[in-house]
Amino acid sequence: MRIERDWVALDSSTAARHGAGGHPCQGVYHRPAGAMPKTAMIAAHYAIDFSEHYLAEYMAQRGIGFLGWNTRFRGNEHTFLLDHALVDIGQGVRWLREQGVENVVLLGNSGGGSLMAAYQSQAKEANVRPLDGMRPATGVEDLPAADLYVSTAAHLGRPEVLTNWFDPSVTDENDPLATDPELSLFRDGRTPPFDAEFIDRYRAAQVARNHRITDWVKKELARVQEAGYHDRLFNLYRAWADPRMVDPSIEPTNREPNSCYAGVPARANYSIFGIAGTNSLRTWLSLWSLQDSQTSAAPHLGRITEPALVINADGDTGVFPSDAAAIVAALGSKDIQQHVISADHYFRRPNGDDGARVEMADLVAGWIADRLN
């Protein structure tokens, strides 16, 4: 089947096209050539460009439109504000409706799982609050709801995934080398399997690190604002240290041992690559803080009563069975299906085999058809 790709670029209710640049909302709509599907999916992420999402062509080949959608925060996560991202997603959903789409399916993939859950949650029942001192984004209380929700390889939320991946042995947030060896996953002589007592201390220290950063952010935000400054940037180090990345006996799956999305964890953890590496103070509160962020999936999933499909990959090195189980438990829907596919986080198999993506596309298309026919 021949696939057509339509470039879509739109203004948002709180952001217009830059004079020398592009529209804040951009994406690519994949559809069967010459057809305007009545059912379409939309996928967006906090920062990753989803315009050419790997699932798009597979779904279009099955007669389902696919809008890979980007908000103004694509590649710009350090300025993220949740309510503004939601109005940008709303522009994509409205555009689909204008193209004659009768059934909109939200795809919450990877980090986008909690974002798309927050969108549907807000569309059904306004609950997202602006940060203290800020006005709510225009239009955030008037979002068009979708009809179905699909979760694939999804995290439980930005605060949760960052905290689970945190290196809690950091003793000075301004020094990437400052380390408490008693809490270091990579200390010489410490090898898996890790004992339960160490894991308990480690997890508690990860939460404590998140709270310490939040406490500092609030004090620093008050300080700079008192001086007439709106916000400031800061860096965060060492966020590739989830024990599950190193120890395959913790939540056993078919994942590659001692690996993460950035390679070997001990090396990745001391690199400049990783989530939350640069933040504004406001973005920390909006996106990463366990205390303040509204990007945790669970409360939003509870407001989703539409049919839901949850798919995980058994070779994923960053999303684990407990994540999928928690998503299923949190969903408010009475119609939930859960599946596991043999693949990595991007639903690839060794040697470039795309069989897992074909399997997922068939599964999703069949599930959608069963609910709409």
C-alpha positions in Angstrom: 0.0 0.0 0.0 1.3 3.4 -0.9 1.5 5.9 2.0 1.0 9.6 1.8 2.6 12.0 4.3 1.1 15.4 5.0 3.2 18.0 6.8 1.2 19.7 9.4 2.2 23.0 11.1 -0.1 24.9 13.4 -0.2 27.8 15.9 -1.2 27.1 19.4 -3.5 29.2 21.7 -0.4 30.3 23.6 2.2 30.4 21.0 2.3 31.7 17.4 4.7 31.1 14.5 8.1 32.6 15.1 9.0 35.4 12.6 12.0 33.5 11.2 11.1 30.0 12.2 8.4 27.4 12.2 5.0 26.9 13.9 5.1 25.8 17.5 3.1 22.6 16.7 4.5 20.4 13.9 4.1 16.9 12.7 3.6 14.5 9.9 0.3 12.8 9.1 0.7 9.3 7.6 -2.3 7.9 5.7 -3.2 5.5 2.9 -2.7 7.3 -0.4 -5.9 8.9 -1.6 -7.8 8.1 1.5 -9.0 10.1 4.5 -9.2 7.6 7.4 -12.1 7.7 9.8 -9.8 6.4 12.6 -6.4 7.9 13.4 -3.8 7.8 16.1 -1.8 10.7 17.5 1.5 10.4 19.4 3.5 13.0 21.2 6.4 13.1 23.7 7.7 15.6 26.2 10.8 16.4 24.1 11.5 13.7 21.5 10.5 14.3 17.9 7.7 11.9 17.1 6.9 13.3 13.6 8.3 10.2 11.9 7.4 7.7 14.6 8.4 4.1 13.8 4.8 2.9 14.1 3.3 5.5 11.7 3.8 3.7 8.4 2.7 0.3 9.8 -0.6 1.8 11.0 -1.2 3.7 7.8 -0.7 0.4 5.9 -3.6 -1.0 8.0 -5.9 1.9 7.1 -5.4 3.9 10.3 -4.1 7.5 10.0 -1.1 8.4 12.2 -0.2 11.9 13.3 3.3 12.0 14.7 3.0 15.2 16.7 5.4 17.6 18.3 4.7 20.4 20.8 6.7 23.5 21.1 8.9 21.6 23.6 10.4 19.2 21.0 14.2 19.3 21.7 13.5 22.0 24.3 12.5 20.0 27.4 14.4 22.3 29.7 11.6 24.9 29.3 8.7 22.4 29.6 5.4 23.5 31.1 2.6 20.9 31.2 -0.4 23.1 30.6 1.1 24.6 27.5 2.1 21.2 26.1 -1.5 20.0 26.5 -2.9 22.9 24.5 -0.4 22.1 21.7 -1.6 18.4 21.7 -5.1 19.7 21.6 -4.3 21.5 18.3 -3.3 18.1 16.8 -6.5 16.4 18.0 -8.6 19.2 16.5 -6.8 19.0 13.2 -7.6 15.3 13.0 -11.2 16.0 13.7 -11.2 18.6 10.9 -9.9 15.9 8.5 -13.0 13.8 9.1 -11.5 11.6 11.7 -14.3 10.2 13.8 -12.2 8.0 16.2 -9.1 9.5 17.7 -6.7 7.0 19.4 -4.1 8.4 21.8 -0.7 6.6 21.6 1.2 7.0 24.9 4.6 5.7 23.9 7.7 5.6 26.2 7.8 8.9 28.1 4.8 10.0 26.1 2.6 7.6 28.0 2.1 9.9 31.0 1.9 13.0 28.7 -1.0 11.5 26.6 -2.7 10.3 29.8 -2.5 13.8 31.2 -4.0 15.1 28.0 -7.0 12.8 28.1 -7.4 13.3 31.8 -7.5 17.1 31.4 -9.8 16.9 28.4 -12.3 14.9 30.5 -12.0 16.8 33.8 -10.0 19.9 34.2 -7.4 19.2 36.9 -4.0 20.5 35.7 -2.9 23.6 37.6 -0.4 26.2 36.5 2.7 26.7 38.5 2.5 29.2 41.4 2.5 32.7 40.1 1.6 31.7 36.5 -1.7 31.9 34.6 -3.2 28.7 33.2 -2.5 28.3 29.5 -5.3 29.7 27.4 -7.5 26.8 26.1 -6.2 24.2 28.6 -9.8 23.8 30.0 -11.3 23.3 26.5 -9.5 20.3 25.1 -11.2 17.8 22.7 -11.1 14.3 24.2 -10.0 11.2 22.4 -11.8 7.8 22.1 -9.2 5.2 22.8 -5.9 5.0 24.7 -2.9 2.8 23.8 0.2 2.6 26.0 3.4 1.1 24.6 6.7 0.7 26.5 5.5 3.5 28.8 7.0 4.9 31.9 5.0 5.9 35.0 5.8 9.6 34.7 8.7 11.9 34.4 9.3 12.2 38.2 9.1 8.5 38.6 11.4 7.5 35.8 14.1 10.1 36.7 14.0 9.1 40.4 14.2 5.4 39.5 17.2 6.1 37.3 18.9 8.5 39.7 22.4 7.9 41.1 21.7 8.6 44.8 25.4 8.5 45.7 25.7 12.1 44.4 26.7 14.3 47.4 27.1 17.7 45.7 24.7 18.6 42.8 27.4 21.1 41.5 30.1 18.5 41.3 29.5 15.5 38.9 32.2 13.5 40.7 31.2 13.9 44.3 30.2 10.5 45.5 29.2 8.6 48.6 30.7 5.1 47.9 28.3 3.4 50.3 25.5 4.3 47.9 27.3 3.9 44.7 26.0 1.2 42.3 29.4 1.2 40.6 31.8 1.1 43.5 34.7 -1.3 43.0 33.8 -4.7 44.4 30.1 -4.2 44.3 28.6 -6.7 41.9 25.1 -8.1 41.2 23.0 -9.6 42.5 22.4 -6.8 45.0 21.0 -7.7 48.4 17.6 -6.4 49.5 18.9 -4.2 52.2 21.1 -2.3 49.8 18.3 -1.9 47.3 16.0 -0.5 50.0 18.6 2.0 51.1 19.3 2.9 47.5 15.7 3.5 46.6 15.1 5.6 49.7 18.2 7.7 48.8 16.9 8.2 45.3 13.7 9.7 46.6 15.6 11.8 49.0 17.7 13.2 46.2 14.7 14.3 44.3 13.2 16.0 47.3 16.5 17.8 48.1 16.6 19.2 44.5 13.0 20.4 44.8 13.7 22.1 48.1 16.7 23.9 46.6 14.7 24.8 43.5 11.9 26.5 45.5 14.4 28.5 47.5 16.4 29.5 44.5 13.3 30.5 42.5 12.2 32.7 45.4 15.7 34.2 45.5 16.0 35.1 41.8 12.5 36.4 41.6 13.0 38.7 44.6 15.9 40.1 42.6 13.7 40.7 39.6 14.8 37.6 37.6 12.2 35.3 36.1 14.0 31.9 36.2 17.4 30.3 35.7 18.9 27.1 34.4 20.8 24.5 36.3 22.4 21.1 35.4 21.8 17.7 36.8 24.3 14.9 36.7 24.3 11.1 36.8 20.9 9.6 35.9 21.7 6.2 34.5 21.8 4.2 37.7 18.7 2.1 38.1 19.8 -1.1 39.7 17.6 -3.0 37.3 19.9 -1.8 34.5 22.8 -3.6 36.1 21.2 -6.5 38.0 19.0 -8.7 35.7 17.8 -10.7 38.7 15.6 -7.6 39.7 12.4 -8.0 37.7 13.8 -10.6 35.4 13.0 -10.2 31.7 14.8 -11.0 28.4 16.7 -7.6 28.5 20.4 -7.4 27.9 22.2 -7.4 31.2 24.3 -4.3 32.2 22.7 -2.1 29.6 20.6 1.1 29.3 19.4 3.2 26.5 22.8 5.0 26.4 24.9 1.9 26.6 26.8 0.5 29.6 25.3 2.2 32.7 28.6 2.8 34.5 29.9 4.7 31.5 26.6 6.4 30.6 26.1 7.6 34.2 29.3 9.7 33.9 28.5 11.1 30.5 26.7 14.3 29.5 23.9 12.4 27.9 20.7 11.7 29.8 17.3 12.9 30.8 16.9 16.1 32.9 20.5 17.2 32.2 19.5 20.8 31.9 16.4 22.4 33.6 14.9 25.7 34.4 13.7 26.0 37.9 10.1 26.1 36.7 10.5 23.1 34.5 11.9 21.1 37.4 8.7 21.7 39.3 6.5 21.1 36.3 8.2 18.0 35.0 10.6 16.2 37.4 9.7 17.0 41.0 8.0 14.1 42.9 6.3 16.7 45.2 5.1 19.2 42.6 5.0 17.7 39.1 1.6 16.8 37.6 3.2 14.5 35.0 2.9 11.4 37.1 0.7 9.0 35.2 -1.4 7.4 37.9 -3.8 10.2 38.7 -4.4 10.9 35.0 -4.8 7.2 34.1 -7.6 7.0 36.7 -9.7 9.5 34.7 -9.4 7.4 31.5 -12.5 5.3 31.3 -12.2 4.6 27.5 -11.0 1.2 26.3 -7.2 0.9 26.9 -4.5 -1.3 25.5 -1.1 -1.7 27.3 1.8 -3.3 25.5 5.3 -3.8 26.9 8.5 -5.2 25.4 10.3 -8.0 27.2 13.7 -6.8 26.2 13.3 -3.2 27.4 16.2 -2.0 29.5 14.4 1.1 30.9 10.7 0.0 31.2 9.9 -3.0 33.3 7.0 -5.4 34.0 6.1 -3.4 37.2 5.6 -0.3 35.1 3.0 -2.0 32.9 1.3 -3.6 35.9 1.1 -0.2 37.6 -0.4 1.4 34.4 -3.0 -1.4 34.2 -3.9 -1.0 37.9 -4.2 2.8 37.6 -6.4 2.9 34.5 -10.1 3.7 35.2 -11.3 1.7 32.2 -13.2 -1.5 32.6 -12.0 -2.6 29.1 -8.2 -3.1 29.4 -6.0 -5.5 27.4 -2.4 -6.2 28.3 0.2 -7.8 26.0 4.0 -8.4 26.0 6.0 -8.5 22.8 9.5 -9.9 22.4 11.6 -6.8 21.5 13.6 -3.9 22.9 12.2 -0.5 23.9 11.8 0.5 20.3 10.1 -2.8 19.4 13.1 -4.0 17.4 14.6 -7.4 17.3 18.3 -8.4 16.7 19.7 -8.0 13.2 17.2 -5.3 12.2 14.2 -7.6 12.2 11.0 -5.5 12.1 8.8 -8.5 13.1 8.0 -7.0 16.5 6.7 -3.8 14.9 4.5 -5.8 12.5 3.2 -7.8 15.4 2.4 -4.7 17.4 0.7 -2.9 14.4 -1.4 -6.0 13.8 -2.3 -6.2 17.5 -3.2 -2.5 17.8 -5.2 -2.4 14.5 -7.1 -5.5 15.5 -7.8 -4.2 19.0 -9.1 -0.9 17.5 -11.3 -2.7 15.0 -12.9 -4.8 17.7 -13.9 -1.7 19.6 -15.2 0.4 16.8 -17.1 -2.3 14.8 
